[in-house]
């Protein structure tokens, strides 16, 4: 149905990608665990980081982010068809297995962590001392990725998962309670951050070489652990406010003990050095182009552009979207203004009117060979700080954190655009100040109004590349106040509040029946979803 759109778009944009003839493989720079006959913690660790479920790789975008969370959070456009809210069992099953098993498009985070854990436990005390840095860093990655699994499904196999790697036995793993997993992860992240803060030795040469995420920086690993812990505490803060408030206030009142990925001042913020980003290992990785065009995700989402950004004269618009247009007498005529198609358009209306509306930017997204995987950024952390300070601390301090977050988000998207060869000039200080003072953005009003602005701006920042986080925050906060067209397919009229377990798990895990199966509905809420 959308085929003619894809053909016309390709002609209008002339999106031609030239790949470098110089291919630099991972094995050229890092030890390859698949080529080693001896278990190696450093090798397992690099394989754990080399995760296509973190990078904006074609498969993850096309089959997971754009097809599920981006639709449910409206951070990307989609074909308004009757089955649009129906989960694709095969694709979510693939995401599920990519977390548990070291094969496919993910890195098998759980399997590789268990391999690291088992190998570590078999070392001498002296060798454990030199390898502990790998174990603690791997733990941070495991807990980060585990939190995403919990946020999507709720209860998951966790404490017993990885029997094949741990005990060389195939055994069904029981489902752990989502709340208990959160507790374990939050505590473990604190322990890991403490380890990195207390370490008096410099990062080893081996750790620096194998660490393709943070290049062996113990300070950045400490900040990463603290920041994911802050994210998880704030996510559960409406469910258990007392616990979250106590822990978060302790973190924010002592930045020396709990350094964060906050980028420092706006002037000193540099995404390349401040954020946790998984940079491409090659210059010939697949671009997201096909992922966007194959799934009707090419267009600007309605609420984001029309309601959140245009009324505020948002300086991110030129690097997030393109005005688009149509060809008249073999000449491309761009649209005069930015404008997104209404979310209420039917599939036919989308097909017949698409050239009149904006699309996502080519340099920033579609053809960007250097687009990194986003783990966590300073803007997100400062939005989290702003919410915590507004709810439990100083509103003036919250305003500072909020303005910092918004300003950093602008810088972040210009950074992505620049990586993709974009030539858009970043906004000057007066333009940025005017944006922060715009009535739609300015930190003013009641506490509820201020919190709403924090949550909406954070949702804009997440955008399509972090649509999983956008969906989680939308369910937690109920902002932005989105309109979803009720569809006709029975049982799938509206988006779900969680993903149902994929058949690849329910068909083979004997622990699924009973209490877990009873909760396995698309309207069951994750434990922190209480607003």
C-alpha positions in Angstrom: 0.0 0.0 0.0 2.8 2.3 0.8 5.1 1.1 -2.0 4.5 4.1 -4.2 5.5 6.4 -1.4 8.8 4.7 -1.0 9.5 4.9 -4.7 8.6 8.6 -4.9 10.5 9.4 -1.8 13.7 7.8 -3.1 13.4 9.9 -6.3 12.6 13.1 -4.5 15.4 12.9 -2.0 18.0 11.1 -4.2 19.3 9.4 -1.1 22.4 7.7 -2.4 24.7 6.2 0.1 28.3 5.6 -0.8 30.0 3.1 1.3 33.7 3.2 2.2 35.8 0.5 0.5 38.0 0.4 3.6 36.3 -2.1 5.9 37.6 -2.2 9.5 36.3 -5.3 11.3 35.8 -5.6 15.0 38.3 -8.5 15.0 41.0 -6.2 13.7 40.8 -4.0 16.8 39.6 -6.3 19.5 39.9 -9.9 20.5 37.1 -12.0 19.1 35.6 -14.4 21.7 34.3 -16.7 18.9 37.9 -17.3 17.7 39.2 -18.1 21.1 39.4 -21.6 22.5 40.0 -20.4 26.1 37.3 -18.5 28.0 38.5 -14.9 28.3 36.7 -12.3 30.4 38.0 -9.3 28.3 36.8 -11.0 25.1 33.3 -11.7 26.6 33.2 -8.1 27.8 33.8 -6.6 24.4 31.2 -9.0 22.9 28.7 -7.8 25.5 29.3 -4.2 24.6 29.1 -4.9 20.8 25.3 -4.8 20.9 23.1 -4.1 17.8 20.2 -3.6 20.2 22.0 -0.4 21.4 23.2 0.9 18.0 20.6 2.4 15.6 21.1 -0.7 13.4 18.6 -1.5 10.7 17.1 -4.6 12.4 16.6 -3.1 15.8 15.0 0.1 14.4 12.9 -1.7 11.8 11.6 -4.6 13.9 11.5 -3.3 17.4 11.9 0.4 18.1 9.9 1.7 15.1 7.3 -1.1 15.1 6.5 -1.1 18.9 7.7 1.6 21.3 7.8 4.4 18.8 4.2 3.7 17.8 3.1 3.4 21.4 4.8 6.7 22.3 4.3 8.5 19.0 8.0 9.4 18.7 7.8 8.2 15.1 5.0 8.3 12.5 3.3 5.1 11.4 0.7 3.7 9.0 -2.6 4.3 10.6 -3.9 0.8 9.8 -6.2 -1.4 11.9 -3.4 -3.7 13.2 -0.9 -0.9 14.0 -1.1 -1.5 17.8 -0.7 -5.3 17.5 2.6 -6.6 18.8 4.6 -8.6 16.3 5.4 -11.8 18.1 8.3 -12.9 15.9 10.1 -9.5 16.2 9.6 -9.1 19.9 10.6 -12.7 20.3 13.8 -11.9 18.5 14.5 -9.0 20.9 13.8 -11.3 23.8 16.3 -14.0 22.6 18.9 -11.4 21.8 19.0 -10.5 25.4 19.3 -14.0 26.7 21.4 -15.8 24.1 24.8 -14.8 22.5 23.6 -14.9 18.9 21.5 -13.0 16.4 21.3 -9.2 16.3 21.9 -8.6 20.0 25.0 -9.4 22.1 23.3 -11.9 24.4 23.9 -9.7 27.4 22.7 -12.3 29.9 24.6 -15.2 28.4 27.9 -13.3 28.1 27.5 -11.9 31.7 27.1 -15.4 33.0 30.1 -16.5 31.1 32.1 -13.7 32.6 30.8 -14.5 36.1 31.6 -18.2 35.7 35.1 -17.6 34.4 35.8 -15.0 37.1 34.7 -17.4 39.9 37.2 -19.9 38.6 40.2 -17.5 38.8 42.8 -17.3 41.6 42.4 -14.4 44.1 45.3 -12.6 42.4 43.7 -12.9 38.9 40.3 -11.9 40.2 41.8 -8.7 41.5 43.0 -7.8 38.0 39.8 -8.9 36.3 37.2 -7.4 38.7 37.0 -4.2 36.7 35.6 -6.2 33.8 33.1 -8.0 36.0 31.8 -4.7 37.6 31.5 -2.9 34.2 29.7 -5.9 32.8 27.3 -5.8 35.7 26.4 -2.2 34.9 25.6 -3.2 31.3 23.6 -6.2 32.4 21.5 -4.1 34.9 20.9 -1.4 32.3 19.7 -3.8 29.7 17.7 -5.8 32.2 15.8 -2.7 33.2 14.7 -2.2 29.6 13.4 -5.8 29.6 11.5 -5.2 32.8 10.1 -1.9 31.5 8.7 -3.7 28.4 7.5 -7.0 29.9 7.5 -6.8 33.7 8.4 -10.1 35.4 11.2 -11.9 33.5 13.6 -14.8 34.0 16.6 -13.2 35.8 18.3 -14.8 38.8 18.1 -18.3 37.3 18.7 -17.2 33.7 21.9 -18.4 32.1 22.1 -22.0 33.4 23.8 -23.2 30.2 26.7 -20.8 30.7 26.8 -21.2 34.5 26.2 -24.9 35.0 26.5 -26.3 31.5 22.9 -27.5 31.8 19.7 -26.6 30.0 17.1 -25.7 32.7 14.0 -23.6 32.6 14.5 -20.3 34.5 11.8 -19.1 36.8 10.3 -15.6 36.3 11.5 -13.1 38.9 9.2 -10.4 40.2 9.7 -7.1 38.4 10.0 -5.1 41.6 12.6 -7.5 43.1 14.6 -7.2 39.9 14.6 -3.4 40.1 15.7 -3.7 43.7 18.6 -6.0 42.8 19.7 -3.7 39.9 19.5 -0.5 41.9 21.6 -2.0 44.7 24.0 -3.6 42.3 24.5 -0.3 40.4 25.3 1.4 43.7 27.9 -1.3 44.5 29.5 -1.0 41.0 29.7 2.8 41.2 31.3 2.5 44.6 33.9 0.1 43.2 34.8 2.5 40.4 35.0 5.4 42.8 37.2 3.5 45.2 39.6 2.1 42.7 43.0 3.6 43.2 44.6 2.0 40.2 44.6 3.3 36.7 42.6 1.6 34.1 44.6 -1.4 32.7 45.7 -1.5 29.1 43.6 -4.5 28.5 40.4 -2.8 29.9 41.1 0.3 27.8 41.5 -1.8 24.7 38.4 -4.0 25.2 36.1 -1.2 26.4 34.6 0.0 23.1 32.0 2.0 25.1 33.9 4.3 27.5 37.5 3.6 26.5 38.5 2.4 29.9 37.5 5.5 31.9 36.7 4.5 35.4 35.2 7.9 36.1 32.8 7.5 33.2 31.8 4.0 34.4 31.1 5.4 37.8 28.9 8.1 36.3 27.2 5.6 34.0 26.3 3.3 36.9 25.0 6.3 39.0 23.0 7.7 36.1 21.2 4.4 35.3 20.5 4.0 39.0 19.0 7.5 39.0 16.8 6.7 36.0 15.5 3.5 37.7 14.8 5.3 41.0 12.8 8.0 39.3 10.9 5.4 37.2 9.7 3.7 40.3 9.2 7.0 42.2 5.4 7.1 41.9 5.2 3.5 43.1 7.5 3.9 46.1 8.2 7.5 46.6 9.8 7.2 50.0 12.5 4.9 48.8 13.1 6.9 45.6 13.1 10.2 47.4 15.6 9.1 50.0 18.1 7.6 47.6 17.8 10.3 44.9 18.1 13.2 47.4 21.3 11.5 48.8 22.7 11.4 45.3 21.8 14.9 44.3 23.0 16.4 47.6 26.5 14.9 47.2 27.7 15.2 43.7 31.3 14.3 44.7 30.1 10.9 46.0 27.6 10.4 43.2 28.9 12.0 40.0 26.5 11.7 37.1 26.5 11.8 33.3 25.3 15.5 33.5 27.7 17.1 31.2 28.7 19.9 33.6 27.8 23.4 32.5 26.1 24.1 29.2 29.2 25.7 27.9 31.3 22.6 28.7 28.9 20.0 27.4 30.2 17.9 24.6 28.2 14.8 23.6 31.2 12.9 22.3 32.9 13.1 25.7 30.0 13.7 28.2 27.5 11.1 27.1 27.5 7.3 27.1 27.3 6.6 23.3 28.2 3.4 21.5 30.1 4.8 18.5 30.2 2.9 15.2 33.1 0.5 14.9 33.2 0.9 11.1 32.4 3.7 8.6 30.3 1.4 6.5 27.5 0.4 8.9 24.0 0.2 7.5 22.2 3.5 7.8 18.7 3.6 9.2 17.3 4.7 5.8 15.5 1.4 4.9 14.2 1.0 8.5 12.4 4.3 8.2 11.1 4.0 4.6 9.9 0.4 4.9 7.6 1.0 7.8 6.0 4.4 7.1 8.1 5.9 9.8 9.5 8.5 7.4 7.2 11.3 8.4 7.3 13.8 11.2 5.1 12.7 14.1 2.1 15.0 14.7 2.3 15.9 18.4 6.1 16.3 18.4 6.3 18.8 15.5 2.9 20.5 15.5 2.3 20.8 19.2 5.6 20.5 21.1 8.1 22.1 18.7 6.6 24.5 16.2 4.7 26.7 18.7 8.0 27.1 20.7 10.0 27.9 17.6 12.2 25.0 18.7 15.8 25.4 17.3 16.0 21.6 16.9 13.5 21.5 14.1 15.9 22.1 11.2 18.1 19.2 12.3 15.3 16.8 13.3 13.0 17.3 10.4 13.0 18.3 6.7 10.2 20.3 5.1 10.0 17.9 2.2 7.9 18.7 -1.0 7.0 17.3 -4.3 8.3 17.2 -7.9 6.6 19.5 -10.4 7.7 19.2 -14.1 10.8 17.2 -13.0 11.8 20.0 -10.5 11.7 19.4 -6.8 9.6 22.1 -5.0 10.1 22.1 -1.2 7.3 22.9 1.1 7.2 26.4 2.5 6.9 25.4 6.1 7.4 22.6 8.5 4.2 20.7 9.2 3.4 17.1 10.3 0.5 15.0 9.0 -2.4 14.9 11.5 -2.4 11.7 13.6 -6.1 11.3 12.6 -5.3 10.8 9.0 -6.3 7.4 7.7 -3.8 5.2 5.8 -5.3 6.3 2.5 -5.0 10.0 3.5 -1.4 9.4 4.4 -0.7 7.9 1.0 -2.4 10.6 -0.9 -1.0 13.6 0.9 2.4 12.7 2.2 4.3 15.2 0.0 2.7 18.1 1.7 4.2 17.2 5.1 7.5 17.1 6.8 9.8 14.1 7.1 12.7 13.2 9.4 16.0 14.8 8.5 18.4 12.9 6.2 21.7 14.1 7.5 20.8 13.5 11.2 19.0 10.2 10.7 18.5 8.6 7.4 22.0 8.7 5.8 24.1 9.2 8.9 26.9 6.6 8.8 28.2 7.8 12.1 25.0 7.8 14.1 25.9 6.4 17.5 23.9 4.1 19.8 22.5 6.1 22.7 22.9 4.6 26.2 22.3 7.6 28.3 22.9 11.3 27.8 23.5 14.4 29.9 20.1 16.0 28.8 18.2 13.0 30.1 20.1 13.0 33.4 19.4 16.7 33.9 15.7 16.2 33.1 15.7 13.5 35.8 17.4 15.9 38.2 14.9 18.7 37.4 12.0 16.4 38.2 13.5 15.2 41.5 14.3 18.8 42.6 10.9 20.1 41.6 9.1 17.3 43.6 11.4 17.1 46.6 13.8 20.0 46.7 14.4 23.5 45.3 12.3 24.8 42.4 15.0 27.3 41.5 17.6 24.4 41.3 15.1 22.5 39.3 14.8 25.3 36.8 18.6 25.4 36.4 18.7 21.6 35.7 15.7 22.0 33.3 17.3 24.8 31.3 20.5 22.9 31.2 18.8 19.8 29.9 16.9 21.7 27.2 20.0 23.5 26.1 22.1 20.3 26.0 19.4 18.6 24.0 19.6 21.3 21.3 23.4 20.8 21.3 23.0 17.0 21.1 20.9 17.1 18.0 23.2 19.5 16.2 26.0 17.1 17.1 24.2 14.2 15.5 23.5 16.4 12.4 27.2 17.4 12.2 28.2 13.7 12.4 26.0 13.1 9.3 27.5 15.9 7.3 24.8 18.4 8.0 25.6 22.1 7.5 22.9 23.7 9.7 24.4 26.4 11.9 23.8 25.9 15.6 21.6 28.6 17.3 23.4 31.5 18.9 23.0 32.5 22.5 20.1 35.0 21.9 18.2 32.4 19.9 18.6 29.8 22.6 17.6 32.3 25.3 14.5 33.2 23.3 13.6 29.5 23.1 14.0 29.0 26.8 11.8 32.0 27.5 9.1 30.9 25.1 5.8 30.4 27.0 5.6 26.8 25.8 9.0 26.0 27.2 9.8 28.5 30.0 10.0 27.0 33.4 7.0 28.8 35.0 3.6 28.0 36.5 2.4 25.5 39.1 4.4 22.5 40.1 2.3 20.3 37.9 2.8 22.6 35.0 6.5 22.6 35.5 6.6 18.8 35.8 4.6 18.6 32.6 7.2 20.7 30.7 10.0 18.6 32.1 8.3 15.4 30.9 7.3 16.8 27.4 10.8 18.1 26.7 12.4 14.9 27.8 10.0 13.0 25.5 11.1 15.3 22.6 14.7 14.7 23.5 14.3 10.9 23.5 12.7 11.0 20.0 12.8 8.0 17.8 16.3 6.7 18.7 15.3 6.2 22.3 11.6 5.4 21.7 11.8 2.6 24.3 12.7 5.1 27.0 10.0 7.5 25.6 7.4 4.8 25.9 8.4 3.9 29.5 8.3 7.6 30.5 5.0 8.2 28.8 3.4 5.3 30.7 4.9 6.5 34.0 4.1 10.2 33.7 1.1 10.2 31.2 2.9 13.0 29.3 2.7 14.2 26.6 -1.1 14.0 26.5 -1.2 12.2 23.2 -4.3 11.3 21.1 -4.4 7.8 19.8 -6.9 6.9 17.1 -9.0 3.9 18.2 -8.5 1.1 15.6 -11.0 -1.5 14.6 -9.1 -4.7 15.1 -10.7 -6.5 18.1 -8.4 -6.6 21.1 -6.0 -4.1 19.6 -8.0 -0.9 19.5 -5.4 1.0 21.6 -1.7 0.7 22.4 -0.7 -1.8 25.1 0.6 -1.0 28.6 3.2 -3.7 28.3 4.4 -6.3 25.8 3.0 -9.8 26.1 5.6 -12.6 26.4 6.7 -13.9 23.0 5.7 -17.4 22.0 9.3 -18.5 21.9 9.3 -18.2 25.7 5.8 -19.2 26.6 5.9 -22.4 24.5 9.1 -23.7 26.1 9.4 -22.3 29.6 7.5 -24.6 32.1 7.5 -21.8 34.6 5.2 -19.7 32.4 2.0 -21.3 33.5 0.2 -20.2 36.6 0.7 -16.7 38.1 2.9 -15.5 35.2 0.4 -16.6 32.6 -2.5 -14.9 34.4 -0.7 -11.6 34.3 0.4 -11.9 30.7 -2.1 -9.5 29.1 -1.4 -6.4 27.0 -3.4 -4.3 29.5 -1.5 -5.4 32.6 0.7 -2.5 33.9 4.3 -2.6 34.9 4.6 -2.2 38.7 5.8 1.4 38.4 2.9 2.5 36.2 0.5 3.8 38.9 -0.5 7.3 37.8 
